[in-house]
Structure formats: structure tokens, C-alpha cells
């Protein structure tokens, strides 16, 4: 059975709304079967968004593995100068991202790209951001961490969120073999937000 990190076009649709608040602002995004995350904003995504809202992430951002788009879209909604590329292998996820971008009135600053990892990513960014698909395995998630290096502008940063019990420590050790600067910048309920830069 296909999962959210596959293309799920053959799955029957079962749409729903995800309603939540971040820093006092209410959001309501469309979701569907076969797209991360199901029925609610997961804790890791929330922690990553809340952390990045208080950091300088530049003006050109890649949200890799965007799902239905909450990370990139909320960051765009919070910064009128931000341009975001939302990328996913899942075509249904990208359609939801486009719809949610229009709902948040950021469609003119959000590009969607159908890409397996970085295969169709040709630009460079001030920040590469991901809540990596842990269930896809280390081959996929470690490729996210490694591939970001080639797609960062000078001074740019990778930002990921990962749960301690899902391999945060081993991921941190691996990322330290790639980047000169690596730091855990937030933690909550077992989740860690890690940043890395050259």
C-alpha cells in the first residue's frame, strides 16, 4: 500500500480539514488520504515552524517533502518578503499545497515542484527545511541531509526536525560529518530541531 512518501494517485480521496493555532494565529488547511500528516498538525512540524518564525531564514526557502504545505506556507504567510519552493514526490500533496497557498493568500510567492528528493531541484536557497519522512528509511532521510549542502547559498542553513526515539542522535552524528556547524536549536516532547551550515 502506498504511503505519504510515495505518489498516491490511485488512493481514493478522503479530504479533511486541519485546524490549529500557531502564535495566536488561526490556520485551517486542507488534507487528504495518503498525505502527511493525518487529521492534525504533528508535534514535530509545529516545533519546527515555531522555531523558524524566530530565526532569520533568508528570503528564498526550500520546503523539501512539504506534504500539504504547513511549514513553507506558514513561513510565507508570516513574512511577505519570503519566496518558498514546496517540493514533494507525492502529486496529491502538491495539489493540496497549491490550494492551501491560495487559502493563505501566498500563492504568488509559493512554487511547487514534483521531485524525488533533489532530482528536480535546480536552484539554491538561503534555507533548506524538512520534516524528513523517517519511515522511508535512512537511505532517503540521509540523502536529504547530504543533498541540502549542494542547494544552499553561501551562509545558508539546513533545518530539520526529528524525534529522539526515531534516530535524532544518529542523524545528528551523521550531519556532523557533512557540515562544519551543527546545533540543536530547539527541543520539545522528544523532538529536536537541528540546524547545519557549511
N, CA and C atoms as an extended XYZ file, in Angstrom:
594
Properties=species:S:1:pos:R:3:atomname:S:1:resname:S:1:resid:I:1 pbc="F F F"
N         0.846       -1.195        0.000 N   UNK     1
C         0.000        0.000        0.000 CA  UNK     1
C         0.884        1.248        0.000 C   UNK     1
N         0.582        2.211       -0.858 N   UNK     2
C         1.422        3.408       -0.908 CA  UNK     2
C         1.333        4.221        0.376 C   UNK     2
N         2.409        4.922        0.671 N   UNK     3
C         2.475        5.759        1.859 CA  UNK     3
C         2.638        7.209        1.451 C   UNK     3
N         2.658        8.110        2.433 N   UNK     4
C         2.711        9.539        2.136 CA  UNK     4
C         3.984        9.963        1.433 C   UNK     4
N         5.042        9.115        1.486 N   UNK     5
C         6.263        9.486        0.779 CA  UNK     5
C         6.346        8.785       -0.586 C   UNK     5
N         5.204        8.304       -1.089 N   UNK     6
C         5.075        7.795       -2.451 CA  UNK     6
C         4.112        8.698       -3.212 C   UNK     6
N         3.950        8.399       -4.502 N   UNK     7
C         2.866        9.021       -5.248 CA  UNK     7
C         1.614        8.178       -5.021 C   UNK     7
N         0.538        8.788       -4.559 N   UNK     8
C        -0.623        8.032       -4.079 CA  UNK     8
C        -1.866        8.262       -4.940 C   UNK     8
N        -1.664        8.530       -6.224 N   UNK     9
C        -2.781        8.943       -7.075 CA  UNK     9
C        -3.897        7.906       -7.160 C   UNK     9
N        -3.567        6.613       -6.938 N   UNK    10
C        -4.604        5.585       -7.054 CA  UNK    10
C        -5.453        5.462       -5.788 C   UNK    10
N        -5.038        6.072       -4.697 N   UNK    11
C        -5.832        6.007       -3.463 CA  UNK    11
C        -7.115        6.815       -3.594 C   UNK    11
N        -8.246        6.287       -3.119 N   UNK    12
C        -9.468        7.092       -3.113 CA  UNK    12
C        -9.276        8.333       -2.233 C   UNK    12
N        -9.880        9.436       -2.642 N   UNK    13
C        -9.775       10.668       -1.859 CA  UNK    13
C       -10.643       10.583       -0.605 C   UNK    13
N       -10.153       11.163        0.465 N   UNK    14
C       -10.949       11.338        1.685 CA  UNK    14
C       -10.437       12.613        2.347 C   UNK    14
N       -10.966       13.746        1.876 N   UNK    15
C       -10.440       15.030        2.318 CA  UNK    15
C       -10.939       15.397        3.717 C   UNK    15
N       -10.146       16.240        4.378 N   UNK    16
C       -10.465       16.713        5.713 CA  UNK    16
C        -9.799       18.068        5.912 C   UNK    16
N       -10.117       18.713        6.990 N   UNK    17
C        -9.504       19.990        7.334 CA  UNK    17
C        -8.640       19.824        8.581 C   UNK    17
N        -7.489       20.485        8.573 N   UNK    18
C        -6.627       20.543        9.746 CA  UNK    18
C        -6.690       21.970       10.276 C   UNK    18
N        -7.223       22.132       11.468 N   UNK    19
C        -7.329       23.463       12.081 CA  UNK    19
C        -6.400       23.531       13.288 C   UNK    19
N        -5.656       24.629       13.395 N   UNK    20
C        -4.716       24.768       14.504 CA  UNK    20
C        -4.339       26.235       14.656 C   UNK    20
N        -3.712       26.547       15.774 N   UNK    21
C        -3.198       27.890       16.018 CA  UNK    21
C        -1.696       27.832       16.238 C   UNK    21
N        -0.999       28.807       15.691 N   UNK    22
C         0.424       28.986       15.957 CA  UNK    22
C         0.651       30.451       16.287 C   UNK    22
N         1.167       30.678       17.482 N   UNK    23
C         1.460       32.025       17.970 CA  UNK    23
C         0.267       32.967       17.804 C   UNK    23
N        -0.901       32.457       18.175 N   UNK    24
C        -2.104       33.269       18.208 CA  UNK    24
C        -2.816       33.443       16.885 C   UNK    24
N        -2.289       32.869       15.831 N   UNK    25
C        -2.939       32.979       14.519 CA  UNK    25
C        -3.589       31.652       14.157 C   UNK    25
N        -4.828       31.710       13.702 N   UNK    26
C        -5.584       30.506       13.364 CA  UNK    26
C        -5.337       30.115       11.909 C   UNK    26
N        -5.147       28.827       11.685 N   UNK    27
C        -4.959       28.293       10.337 CA  UNK    27
C        -5.912       27.129       10.117 C   UNK    27
N        -6.371       26.979        8.890 N   UNK    28
C        -7.175       25.821        8.513 CA  UNK    28
C        -6.724       25.376        7.124 C   UNK    28
N        -6.121       24.187        7.054 N   UNK    29
C        -5.554       23.684        5.815 CA  UNK    29
C        -6.271       22.416        5.375 C   UNK    29
N        -6.343       22.215        4.067 N   UNK    30
C        -6.961       21.015        3.512 CA  UNK    30
C        -5.970       19.858        3.536 C   UNK    30
N        -6.455       18.683        3.914 N   UNK    31
C        -5.667       17.461        3.879 CA  UNK    31
C        -6.417       16.381        3.121 C   UNK    31
N        -5.770       15.247        2.907 N   UNK    32
C        -6.392       14.156        2.172 CA  UNK    32
C        -5.685       12.852        2.532 C   UNK    32
N        -6.351       11.754        2.265 N   UNK    33
C        -5.766       10.438        2.494 CA  UNK    33
C        -4.459       10.302        1.706 C   UNK    33
N        -3.452        9.700        2.353 N   UNK    34
C        -2.189        9.464        1.683 CA  UNK    34
C        -1.220       10.625        1.724 C   UNK    34
N        -1.538       11.652        2.531 N   UNK    35
C        -0.673       12.836        2.628 CA  UNK    35
C        -0.384       13.105        4.101 C   UNK    35
N         0.877       13.404        4.425 N   UNK    36
C         1.280       13.720        5.796 CA  UNK    36
C         0.880       15.165        6.111 C   UNK    36
N         0.355       15.454        7.327 N   UNK    37
C         0.062       14.496        8.373 CA  UNK    37
C        -1.437       14.331        8.528 C   UNK    37
N        -1.861       13.232        9.055 N   UNK    38
C        -3.273       12.872        9.057 CA  UNK    38
C        -4.038       13.586       10.167 C   UNK    38
N        -5.029       14.353        9.780 N   UNK    39
C        -6.047       14.927       10.673 CA  UNK    39
C        -5.571       16.006       11.642 C   UNK    39
N        -4.261       16.207       11.786 N   UNK    40
C        -3.791       17.218       12.725 CA  UNK    40
C        -2.382       17.648       12.356 C   UNK    40
N        -1.942       18.760       12.929 N   UNK    41
C        -0.566       19.204       12.749 CA  UNK    41
C         0.298       18.431       13.733 C   UNK    41
N         1.277       17.680       13.231 N   UNK    42
C         2.063       16.859       14.146 CA  UNK    42
C         3.003       17.731       14.976 C   UNK    42
N         3.430       17.197       16.105 N   UNK    43
C         4.220       17.968       17.072 CA  UNK    43
C         5.565       18.416       16.498 C   UNK    43
N         6.176       17.569       15.688 N   UNK    44
C         7.457       17.944       15.113 CA  UNK    44
C         7.343       19.121       14.161 C   UNK    44
N         6.322       19.082       13.310 N   UNK    45
C         6.087       20.190       12.381 CA  UNK    45
C         5.827       21.480       13.137 C   UNK    45
N         5.006       21.402       14.166 N   UNK    46
C         4.704       22.598       14.972 CA  UNK    46
C         5.972       23.177       15.588 C   UNK    46
N         6.804       22.324       16.177 N   UNK    47
C         8.032       22.803       16.810 CA  UNK    47
C         8.954       23.454       15.776 C   UNK    47
N         9.059       22.843       14.599 N   UNK    48
C         9.916       23.396       13.560 CA  UNK    48
C         9.415       24.768       13.107 C   UNK    48
N         8.132       24.889       12.868 N   UNK    49
C         7.563       26.174       12.449 CA  UNK    49
C         7.792       27.236       13.518 C   UNK    49
N         7.434       26.915       14.752 N   UNK    50
C         7.559       27.905       15.834 CA  UNK    50
C         9.007       28.340       16.030 C   UNK    50
N         9.932       27.413       15.826 N   UNK    51
C        11.348       27.756       15.960 CA  UNK    51
C        11.791       28.685       14.832 C   UNK    51
N        11.387       28.366       13.612 N   UNK    52
C        11.847       29.135       12.457 CA  UNK    52
C        11.216       30.517       12.376 C   UNK    52
N        10.049       30.681       12.968 N   UNK    53
C         9.411       32.006       12.980 CA  UNK    53
C        10.252       33.033       13.729 C   UNK    53
N        11.175       32.562       14.557 N   UNK    54
C        12.011       33.468       15.347 CA  UNK    54
C        13.467       33.473       14.888 C   UNK    54
N        13.707       32.968       13.663 N   UNK    55
C        15.065       32.962       13.129 CA  UNK    55
C        15.100       33.658       11.774 C   UNK    55
N        16.267       34.149       11.416 N   UNK    56
C        16.464       34.712       10.089 CA  UNK    56
C        16.770       33.556        9.140 C   UNK    56
N        15.808       33.206        8.314 N   UNK    57
C        15.987       32.077        7.392 CA  UNK    57
C        16.221       32.556        5.964 C   UNK    57
N        16.463       33.847        5.804 N   UNK    58
C        16.705       34.399        4.481 CA  UNK    58
C        15.410       34.711        3.765 C   UNK    58
N        15.476       34.842        2.448 N   UNK    59
C        14.304       35.229        1.660 CA  UNK    59
C        13.930       34.211        0.591 C   UNK    59
N        14.724       33.140        0.475 N   UNK    60
C        14.441       32.105       -0.516 CA  UNK    60
C        14.612       30.757        0.162 C   UNK    60
N        13.512       29.999        0.261 N   UNK    61
C        13.471       28.804        1.098 CA  UNK    61
C        12.944       27.607        0.308 C   UNK    61
N        13.529       26.444        0.562 N   UNK    62
C        13.025       25.181        0.030 CA  UNK    62
C        12.431       24.374        1.169 C   UNK    62
N        11.155       23.998        1.038 N   UNK    63
C        10.491       23.082        1.964 CA  UNK    63
C        10.457       21.729        1.269 C   UNK    63
N        11.384       20.851        1.638 N   UNK    64
C        11.561       19.564        0.950 CA  UNK    64
C        10.728       18.494        1.638 C   UNK    64
N         9.871       17.818        0.849 N   UNK    65
C         8.932       16.863        1.429 CA  UNK    65
C         7.828       17.608        2.142 C   UNK    65
N         7.197       18.530        1.428 N   UNK    66
C         6.312       19.526        2.060 CA  UNK    66
C         4.990       18.968        2.554 C   UNK    66
N         4.588       17.779        2.076 N   UNK    67
C         3.265       17.290        2.460 CA  UNK    67
C         2.196       18.259        1.985 C   UNK    67
N         1.237       18.569        2.840 N   UNK    68
C         0.187       19.506        2.441 CA  UNK    68
C         0.602       20.963        2.621 C   UNK    68
N         1.855       21.182        3.032 N   UNK    69
C         2.441       22.512        2.957 CA  UNK    69
C         2.549       23.368        4.189 C   UNK    69
N         2.268       22.871        5.400 N   UNK    70
C         2.194       23.788        6.541 CA  UNK    70
C         3.476       24.562        6.829 C   UNK    70
N         4.635       23.937        6.691 N   UNK    71
C         5.871       24.627        7.061 CA  UNK    71
C         6.129       25.807        6.133 C   UNK    71
N         6.271       25.525        4.856 N   UNK    72
C         6.567       26.588        3.904 CA  UNK    72
C         5.486       27.653        3.826 C   UNK    72
N         4.224       27.229        3.876 N   UNK    73
C         3.127       28.183        3.719 CA  UNK    73
C         2.980       29.109        4.922 C   UNK    73
N         3.139       28.576        6.124 N   UNK    74
C         3.022       29.428        7.311 CA  UNK    74
C         4.201       30.389        7.389 C   UNK    74
N         5.381       29.927        7.015 N   UNK    75
C         6.524       30.838        6.984 CA  UNK    75
C         6.295       31.947        5.958 C   UNK    75
N         5.748       31.597        4.799 N   UNK    76
C         5.449       32.605        3.779 CA  UNK    76
C         4.388       33.588        4.263 C   UNK    76
N         3.365       33.077        4.958 N   UNK    77
C         2.299       33.940        5.462 CA  UNK    77
C         2.804       34.901        6.527 C   UNK    77
N         3.878       34.523        7.195 N   UNK    78
C         4.420       35.344        8.282 CA  UNK    78
C         5.474       36.343        7.811 C   UNK    78
N         5.936       36.208        6.562 N   UNK    79
C         6.976       37.096        6.028 CA  UNK    79
C         6.648       37.426        4.577 C   UNK    79
N         6.118       38.617        4.319 N   UNK    80
C         5.721       38.992        2.955 CA  UNK    80
C         6.875       39.014        1.961 C   UNK    80
N         8.108       39.023        2.436 N   UNK    81
C         9.259       39.042        1.545 CA  UNK    81
C         9.817       37.674        1.218 C   UNK    81
N         9.200       36.633        1.782 N   UNK    82
C         9.729       35.277        1.626 CA  UNK    82
C         9.170       34.610        0.377 C   UNK    82
N        10.065       33.966       -0.380 N   UNK    83
C         9.654       33.148       -1.527 CA  UNK    83
C         9.993       31.693       -1.195 C   UNK    83
N         9.023       30.817       -1.399 N   UNK    84
C         9.146       29.429       -0.952 CA  UNK    84
C         8.934       28.471       -2.120 C   UNK    84
N         9.810       27.481       -2.210 N   UNK    85
C         9.597       26.343       -3.099 CA  UNK    85
C         9.183       25.163       -2.237 C   UNK    85
N         7.993       24.626       -2.510 N   UNK    86
C         7.495       23.445       -1.801 CA  UNK    86
C         7.632       22.250       -2.727 C   UNK    86
N         8.372       21.248       -2.275 N   UNK    87
C         8.672       20.096       -3.118 CA  UNK    87
C         8.207       18.807       -2.452 C   UNK    87
N         7.683       17.886       -3.278 N   UNK    88
C         7.283       16.577       -2.767 CA  UNK    88
C         7.233       15.599       -3.930 C   UNK    88
N         7.429       14.324       -3.634 N   UNK    89
C         7.273       13.277       -4.641 CA  UNK    89
C         5.797       12.956       -4.863 C   UNK    89
N         4.955       13.345       -3.913 N   UNK    90
C         3.541       12.996       -3.864 CA  UNK    90
C         2.721       14.094       -4.570 C   UNK    90
N         2.155       13.771       -5.740 N   UNK    91
C         1.405       14.765       -6.521 CA  UNK    91
C         0.166       15.256       -5.780 C   UNK    91
N        -0.466       14.386       -5.021 N   UNK    92
C        -1.639       14.802       -4.242 CA  UNK    92
C        -1.248       15.826       -3.193 C   UNK    92
N        -0.087       15.631       -2.572 N   UNK    93
C         0.407       16.596       -1.591 CA  UNK    93
C         0.618       17.962       -2.238 C   UNK    93
N         1.189       17.973       -3.438 N   UNK    94
C         1.453       19.247       -4.113 CA  UNK    94
C         0.172       19.960       -4.499 C   UNK    94
N        -0.847       19.214       -4.907 N   UNK    95
C        -2.133       19.844       -5.231 CA  UNK    95
C        -2.731       20.489       -3.974 C   UNK    95
N        -2.650       19.795       -2.840 N   UNK    96
C        -3.125       20.376       -1.582 CA  UNK    96
C        -2.310       21.604       -1.206 C   UNK    96
N        -1.007       21.541       -1.406 N   UNK    97
C        -0.153       22.695       -1.102 CA  UNK    97
C        -0.571       23.915       -1.927 C   UNK    97
N        -0.832       23.695       -3.217 N   UNK    98
C        -1.276       24.816       -4.063 CA  UNK    98
C        -2.592       25.393       -3.568 C   UNK    98
N        -3.538       24.527       -3.215 N   UNK    99
C        -4.825       25.006       -2.698 CA  UNK    99
C        -4.657       25.741       -1.376 C   UNK    99
N        -3.831       25.190       -0.502 N   UNK   100
C        -3.620       25.828        0.801 CA  UNK   100
C        -2.882       27.149        0.662 C   UNK   100
N        -2.002       27.244       -0.323 N   UNK   101
C        -1.309       28.517       -0.574 CA  UNK   101
C        -2.304       29.594       -0.967 C   UNK   101
N        -3.281       29.242       -1.787 N   UNK   102
C        -4.309       30.217       -2.177 CA  UNK   102
C        -5.162       30.607       -0.969 C   UNK   102
N        -5.486       29.634       -0.128 N   UNK   103
C        -6.277       29.915        1.072 CA  UNK   103
C        -5.565       30.933        1.966 C   UNK   103
N        -4.232       30.819        2.056 N   UNK   104
C        -3.442       31.720        2.900 CA  UNK   104
C        -2.969       32.964        2.151 C   UNK   104
N        -3.410       33.113        0.902 N   UNK   105
C        -3.058       34.285        0.083 CA  UNK   105
C        -1.554       34.435       -0.126 C   UNK   105
N        -0.870       33.307       -0.299 N   UNK   106
C         0.573       33.349       -0.564 CA  UNK   106
C         0.922       32.646       -1.875 C   UNK   106
N        -0.083       32.344       -2.679 N   UNK   107
C         0.145       31.594       -3.912 CA  UNK   107
C         1.106       32.256       -4.873 C   UNK   107
N         1.173       33.580       -4.846 N   UNK   108
C         2.074       34.286       -5.765 CA  UNK   108
C         3.536       34.186       -5.341 C   UNK   108
N         3.787       33.698       -4.141 N   UNK   109
C         5.166       33.593       -3.648 CA  UNK   109
C         5.574       32.154       -3.358 C   UNK   109
N         4.725       31.213       -3.738 N   UNK   110
C         4.994       29.793       -3.477 CA  UNK   110
C         5.006       29.025       -4.795 C   UNK   110
N         6.111       28.336       -5.045 N   UNK   111
C         6.263       27.467       -6.207 CA  UNK   111
C         6.193       26.029       -5.727 C   UNK   111
N         5.517       25.160       -6.493 N   UNK   112
C         5.504       23.734       -6.158 CA  UNK   112
C         6.278       22.963       -7.216 C   UNK   112
N         7.055       21.981       -6.755 N   UNK   113
C         7.892       21.180       -7.643 CA  UNK   113
C         7.718       19.708       -7.294 C   UNK   113
N         7.368       18.906       -8.289 N   UNK   114
C         7.298       17.458       -8.088 CA  UNK   114
C         8.713       16.900       -8.214 C   UNK   114
N         9.252       16.398       -7.109 N   UNK   115
C        10.642       15.942       -7.111 CA  UNK   115
C        10.839       14.835       -6.095 C   UNK   115
N        11.567       13.809       -6.513 N   UNK   116
C        12.032       12.770       -5.605 CA  UNK   116
C        13.357       13.260       -5.030 C   UNK   116
N        13.348       13.616       -3.756 N   UNK   117
C        14.494       14.271       -3.136 CA  UNK   117
C        14.866       15.521       -3.944 C   UNK   117
N        16.119       15.624       -4.397 N   UNK   118
C        16.563       16.842       -5.092 CA  UNK   118
C        16.608       16.672       -6.610 C   UNK   118
N        16.026       15.617       -7.142 N   UNK   119
C        16.195       15.294       -8.559 CA  UNK   119
C        15.727       16.417       -9.486 C   UNK   119
N        14.667       17.110       -9.127 N   UNK   120
C        14.151       18.200       -9.964 CA  UNK   120
C        14.383       19.578       -9.332 C   UNK   120
N        15.262       19.643       -8.352 N   UNK   121
C        15.583       20.914       -7.701 CA  UNK   121
C        16.844       21.471       -8.350 C   UNK   121
N        16.714       22.598       -9.021 N   UNK   122
C        17.840       23.140       -9.787 CA  UNK   122
C        18.383       24.441       -9.209 C   UNK   122
N        17.725       24.987       -8.205 N   UNK   123
C        18.122       26.282       -7.653 CA  UNK   123
C        18.879       26.096       -6.340 C   UNK   123
N        19.323       27.217       -5.778 N   UNK   124
C        19.919       27.220       -4.440 CA  UNK   124
C        19.109       28.145       -3.543 C   UNK   124
N        19.246       27.945       -2.232 N   UNK   125
C        18.351       28.587       -1.273 CA  UNK   125
C        19.106       29.096       -0.059 C   UNK   125
N        18.473       30.044        0.630 N   UNK   126
C        19.022       30.522        1.896 CA  UNK   126
C        18.792       29.500        3.002 C   UNK   126
N        17.686       28.764        2.894 N   UNK   127
C        17.384       27.709        3.865 CA  UNK   127
C        16.751       26.525        3.151 C   UNK   127
N        17.183       25.320        3.526 N   UNK   128
C        16.502       24.089        3.138 CA  UNK   128
C        15.887       23.522        4.407 C   UNK   128
N        14.572       23.316        4.383 N   UNK   129
C        13.817       22.945        5.573 CA  UNK   129
C        13.098       21.631        5.317 C   UNK   129
N        13.116       20.722        6.293 N   UNK   130
C        12.430       19.448        6.102 CA  UNK   130
C        12.030       18.821        7.423 C   UNK   130
N        10.821       18.286        7.442 N   UNK   131
C        10.434       17.305        8.446 CA  UNK   131
C        10.564       15.967        7.729 C   UNK   131
N        11.722       15.327        7.809 N   UNK   132
C        12.029       14.204        6.915 CA  UNK   132
C        11.125       12.996        7.146 C   UNK   132
N        10.840       12.246        6.068 N   UNK   133
C         9.965       11.064        6.181 CA  UNK   133
C        10.717        9.894        6.795 C   UNK   133
N        10.746        9.836        8.114 N   UNK   134
C        11.540        8.838        8.838 CA  UNK   134
C        11.195        7.420        8.403 C   UNK   134
N         9.928        7.162        8.126 N   UNK   135
C         9.516        5.798        7.759 CA  UNK   135
C        10.060        5.374        6.395 C   UNK   135
N        10.564        6.324        5.615 N   UNK   136
C        11.167        5.973        4.324 CA  UNK   136
C        12.544        5.362        4.495 C   UNK   136
N        13.124        5.482        5.695 N   UNK   137
C        14.417        4.872        5.977 CA  UNK   137
C        15.590        5.828        5.834 C   UNK   137
N        16.732        5.387        6.346 N   UNK   138
C        17.919        6.246        6.370 CA  UNK   138
C        18.434        6.579        4.976 C   UNK   138
N        18.256        5.681        4.031 N   UNK   139
C        18.743        5.969        2.680 CA  UNK   139
C        18.121        7.249        2.151 C   UNK   139
N        16.841        7.457        2.436 N   UNK   140
C        16.132        8.655        1.988 CA  UNK   140
C        16.447        9.845        2.879 C   UNK   140
N        16.317        9.666        4.193 N   UNK   141
C        16.492       10.814        5.082 CA  UNK   141
C        17.929       11.329        5.081 C   UNK   141
N        18.898       10.426        5.024 N   UNK   142
C        20.287       10.875        4.993 CA  UNK   142
C        20.616       11.560        3.669 C   UNK   142
N        19.925       11.159        2.593 N   UNK   143
C        20.101       11.850        1.309 CA  UNK   143
C        19.568       13.280        1.378 C   UNK   143
N        18.550       13.507        2.195 N   UNK   144
C        18.044       14.872        2.401 CA  UNK   144
C        19.120       15.733        3.042 C   UNK   144
N        19.747       15.205        4.086 N   UNK   145
C        20.759       15.986        4.816 CA  UNK   145
C        21.983       16.262        3.941 C   UNK   145
N        22.425       15.242        3.217 N   UNK   146
C        23.609       15.390        2.376 CA  UNK   146
C        23.340       16.299        1.173 C   UNK   146
N        22.213       16.078        0.510 N   UNK   147
C        21.891       16.828       -0.699 CA  UNK   147
C        21.664       18.305       -0.468 C   UNK   147
N        21.246       18.664        0.733 N   UNK   148
C        20.991       20.081        1.030 CA  UNK   148
C        22.246       20.921        0.828 C   UNK   148
N        23.390       20.332        1.092 N   UNK   149
C        24.642       21.087        1.026 CA  UNK   149
C        24.852       21.716       -0.349 C   UNK   149
N        24.482       21.000       -1.405 N   UNK   150
C        24.655       21.500       -2.766 CA  UNK   150
C        23.608       22.546       -3.144 C   UNK   150
N        22.565       22.665       -2.341 N   UNK   151
C        21.463       23.563       -2.682 CA  UNK   151
C        21.340       24.746       -1.729 C   UNK   151
N        22.391       24.975       -0.944 N   UNK   152
C        22.399       26.118       -0.030 CA  UNK   152
C        23.259       27.248       -0.583 C   UNK   152
N        22.749       28.456       -0.506 N   UNK   153
C        23.547       29.632       -0.828 CA  UNK   153
C        24.639       29.803        0.223 C   UNK   153
N        25.687       30.564       -0.067 N   UNK   154
C        26.690       30.861        0.960 CA  UNK   154
C        26.029       31.438        2.211 C   UNK   154
N        26.366       30.877        3.358 N   UNK   155
C        25.748       31.312        4.609 CA  UNK   155
C        24.397       30.679        4.887 C   UNK   155
N        23.927       29.806        3.972 N   UNK   156
C        22.620       29.180        4.137 CA  UNK   156
C        22.632       28.058        5.154 C   UNK   156
N        21.427       27.667        5.598 N   UNK   157
C        21.280       26.655        6.647 CA  UNK   157
C        20.287       25.569        6.251 C   UNK   157
N        20.585       24.357        6.698 N   UNK   158
C        19.635       23.254        6.696 CA  UNK   158
C        18.925       23.253        8.037 C   UNK   158
N        17.602       23.056        8.024 N   UNK   159
C        16.824       22.907        9.258 CA  UNK   159
C        15.980       21.646        9.140 C   UNK   159
N        16.103       20.751       10.130 N   UNK   160
C        15.260       19.553       10.162 CA  UNK   160
C        14.703       19.370       11.569 C   UNK   160
N        13.643       18.579       11.651 N   UNK   161
C        13.132       18.172       12.960 CA  UNK   161
C        13.068       16.654       12.970 C   UNK   161
N        13.498       16.049       14.067 N   UNK   162
C        13.495       14.596       14.173 CA  UNK   162
C        13.313       14.198       15.638 C   UNK   162
N        12.592       13.131       15.844 N   UNK   163
C        12.286       12.669       17.186 CA  UNK   163
C        13.437       11.840       17.742 C   UNK   163
N        13.704       11.999       19.023 N   UNK   164
C        14.818       11.283       19.643 CA  UNK   164
C        14.680        9.781       19.454 C   UNK   164
N        13.482        9.243       19.666 N   UNK   165
C        13.304        7.793       19.560 CA  UNK   165
C        13.255        7.314       18.116 C   UNK   165
N        13.274        8.246       17.162 N   UNK   166
C        13.307        7.880       15.744 CA  UNK   166
C        14.666        8.166       15.113 C   UNK   166
N        15.689        8.304       15.964 N   UNK   167
C        17.038        8.389       15.431 CA  UNK   167
C        17.678        9.749       15.429 C   UNK   167
N        17.226       10.648       16.306 N   UNK   168
C        17.784       12.005       16.325 CA  UNK   168
C        19.286       11.994       16.595 C   UNK   168
N        19.736       11.147       17.510 N   UNK   169
C        21.154       11.159       17.872 CA  UNK   169
C        22.037       10.663       16.728 C   UNK   169
N        21.621        9.589       16.068 N   UNK   170
C        22.420        9.082       14.949 CA  UNK   170
C        22.376       10.043       13.768 C   UNK   170
N        21.233       10.693       13.541 N   UNK   171
C        21.144       11.696       12.477 CA  UNK   171
C        22.064       12.867       12.768 C   UNK   171
N        22.079       13.298       14.022 N   UNK   172
C        22.951       14.402       14.424 CA  UNK   172
C        24.418       14.044       14.176 C   UNK   172
N        24.803       12.836       14.528 N   UNK   173
C        26.186       12.401       14.320 CA  UNK   173
C        26.539       12.373       12.836 C   UNK   173
N        25.594       11.916       12.007 N   UNK   174
C        25.845       11.871       10.567 CA  UNK   174
C        25.965       13.286        9.989 C   UNK   174
N        25.072       14.175       10.392 N   UNK   175
C        25.097       15.543        9.880 CA  UNK   175
C        26.408       16.239       10.246 C   UNK   175
N        26.965       15.891       11.398 N   UNK   176
C        28.242       16.483       11.821 CA  UNK   176
C        29.403       16.048       10.927 C   UNK   176
N        29.237       14.957       10.194 N   UNK   177
C        30.283       14.532        9.262 CA  UNK   177
C        30.218       15.311        7.948 C   UNK   177
N        29.137       16.058        7.742 N   UNK   178
C        28.919       16.764        6.470 CA  UNK   178
C        29.168       18.262        6.597 C   UNK   178
N        28.706       18.833        7.719 N   UNK   179
C        28.692       20.290        7.880 CA  UNK   179
C        29.660       20.728        8.980 C   UNK   179
N        30.189       21.927        8.818 N   UNK   180
C        31.123       22.474        9.811 CA  UNK   180
C        30.392       22.903       11.080 C   UNK   180
N        29.183       23.492       10.899 N   UNK   181
C        28.415       23.988       12.042 CA  UNK   181
C        27.134       23.176       12.162 C   UNK   181
N        26.918       22.565       13.315 N   UNK   182
C        25.703       21.791       13.577 CA  UNK   182
C        25.267       22.084       15.007 C   UNK   182
N        23.968       22.353       15.186 N   UNK   183
C        23.476       22.678       16.531 CA  UNK   183
C        22.024       22.241       16.684 C   UNK   183
N        21.686       21.759       17.873 N   UNK   184
C        20.285       21.543       18.238 CA  UNK   184
C        19.761       22.864       18.787 C   UNK   184
N        18.780       23.444       18.107 N   UNK   185
C        18.326       24.790       18.474 CA  UNK   185
C        16.976       24.797       19.184 C   UNK   185
N        16.313       23.651       19.256 N   UNK   186
C        15.044       23.565       19.997 CA  UNK   186
C        14.763       22.103       20.302 C   UNK   186
N        14.068       21.863       21.405 N   UNK   187
C        13.640       20.501       21.738 CA  UNK   187
C        12.341       20.574       22.529 C   UNK   187
N        11.465       19.613       22.268 N   UNK   188
C        10.174       19.567       22.975 CA  UNK   188
C         9.561       18.195       22.756 C   UNK   188
N         9.140       17.564       23.844 N   UNK   189
C         8.455       16.266       23.797 CA  UNK   189
C         9.237       15.244       22.973 C   UNK   189
N        10.541       15.246       23.091 N   UNK   190
C        11.372       14.274       22.396 CA  UNK   190
C        11.775       14.669       20.993 C   UNK   190
N        11.234       15.758       20.491 N   UNK   191
C        11.619       16.236       19.163 CA  UNK   191
C        12.815       17.177       19.274 C   UNK   191
N        13.670       17.139       18.263 N   UNK   192
C        14.833       18.028       18.204 CA  UNK   192
C        14.811       18.779       16.882 C   UNK   192
N        15.037       20.083       16.930 N   UNK   193
C        15.241       20.861       15.710 CA  UNK   193
C        16.746       21.058       15.566 C   UNK   193
N        17.269       20.586       14.439 N   UNK   194
C        18.705       20.646       14.181 CA  UNK   194
C        18.960       21.595       13.025 C   UNK   194
N        19.958       22.432       13.148 N   UNK   195
C        20.399       23.272       12.042 CA  UNK   195
C        21.828       22.943       11.711 C   UNK   195
N        22.170       23.099       10.431 N   UNK   196
C        23.536       22.841        9.979 CA  UNK   196
C        23.897       23.832        8.888 C   UNK   196
N        25.187       24.169        8.819 N   UNK   197
C        25.672       25.103        7.802 CA  UNK   197
C        27.122       24.780        7.477 C   UNK   197
N        27.539       25.211        6.297 N   UNK   198
C        28.923       24.990        5.872 CA  UNK   198
C        29.864       25.939        6.592 C   UNK   198
